Amino acid sequence: MTDTPQPMDIQQILRFLPHRYPFLLVDRVVKCVPGSHIRAYKNVSMNEPFFQGHFPGAPIMPGVLILEALAQTGGLLAVAGLGDVSDKFFLFTGLDGVKFRRQVFPGDRLDLECENVRMRLKLCKMDARALVDGKLTAEAQITAAIVDTHAD
């Protein structure tokens, strides 16, 4: 494991995450220190399919999708430095202390931050925050597990 920050472009993200359009919610990782913390972002565009119904005339990004973006970012942190993860999934096991502080609108850049609190075997706990223009939009403590994609 290295403590040198590692960025990830979209091609690297696609290698680590199974999500694809329209559910891939991380555009770029600007900094990842495996086992420690990660900083990523999602460019929120008016072209996002959820804006068709949430809400017509007053579009805001659904809170559950902000949490999903944080979970995907946490998944990238959890698998960074593990080598080949093609047979693994990062799955939510819980969310605690979820708070939404402000709305996210089309045109915003949603900055995503996760910091490891604890990682044992295949179980992870991390503090997660989403920000726009340096202002907190959402926060939560995420717990998750790294599981095999194939059951034996």
N, C-alpha and C positions, 0 to 999 in steps of 0.2 A: 504494500500500500504506500502511495506517495502522498506527501503533503503539498506538492506543487499544484497550483490551480490548473485545471484542465477545462477549456471551453469545448462545446460540442455544436456542430452545425446540424442542420436538419437530417442529413444522411446518417450521421452517427445516432441521432435520436431515434430514427426509424429502425436502426439495428437493435436498439435496446428496448423499445416499447412496441407492443403488439397493436396499439391504437392506430387507426387510419382515419382519413377524412370521412365524415365531418367530426369525428370524436377525438382526434389528436389535438391537444390543447397546449402544447409547448412548441414554440417556434425556434428558440435558440437557448443554449446554455452558455452563459458568459463566464461562469466560474464554477468549478466542481472540485472539491477536495474530498476524495473518497473517504468514507467513514466519518466525515466531519460536517461539511455544509455544501450547499449548492445555491447558485443564483441563476435564474432563467427568466424568460419572458414570453408572453403571448401578445401579439398584436391583435387587438380587437377591431374587427372590420364590420362595417354595415352589411357586408355580404354573408355574415354568419347565418346559417339556416334558422337558428333559434330566435333571431330578431323578427322573423315573420309573425310570430305569435306572442312575443314577450317584450314589449307590448306594442301593438300597432300604434304609431303616432308618438310613442314615448319609449323608445327601445332602451332596455337595460339588460346587462348580462345576468342570467339567472345565478343565484347564489350557489346552487348545487354544482354548477359548471365551474365556478371559481374554485370550489373545494376539489372538484375533479382535476382541474389544472394543477392545484397544489399536490394532489395525490400522484399525478403523473411525474411531477418534478421530484417528489420524494422517492418514487420508484426509480428514477434515474440515479439519484444519490445512492439508493440501496444496492443497485446492481453495478455501479461504477467500480471498477477494479476487480470484479469477480471473474473476468474472462468471458468465456462463451456462456451466454444466458439464453440461447435460442430455445431451450427446453424449460424455461422458468417464467412464471408470472408473479407480479407484485400485486397482492390483493389486500384491499381494506379489511381490517378486522374491527376498527372502531374510530370514532371521532369524539374528542372531548373538548370542552371549552370553546365551542364554535361561537364566534361573534362576527357579525357583519357591521362594518362601521360606516361605509359610504357606498354609493352605487358606482358601477362600471358601465361606461357608455361606448358606443361605436367611436373609433378614433383614438381610444385610450391605449396605452401600452401597459399591460398588466405585468408588473414585476413580481416574480415568484421566488420565495426564499424558504428553504427548509434546513433545519439544523438537527443533527442526530442527538437525541437524548440518551438512547440506549439501543444497542443492537446485540442480540444474543442468538446464536445459531441462525435461525431463519426468521426471527421475529424482530420487528423494528418499531421504535417509538421516536417520533420527531416533532419538533415545534415548527409550525408552518405559518407564513405570513404572505399576504398579497397586498401590493401597494400600487398606487397610481400617482405619478408625480411626487413620490416620496411620502405620500399620505396613506395611512393604513386603510385598506378596504375590507379585509377579512383576516381572521386568525383562527387557528385550531391546533390541537395536538392530534396528530395522526398516528394510529397504530396499524400495522400491516404485517403480512407474512409473505415470504418468498416461497412459492410452491412449485412443484414440478407440473408441467403441462400434461404429462402422460401418467395416468394412474396405473399402477402395477397390480 
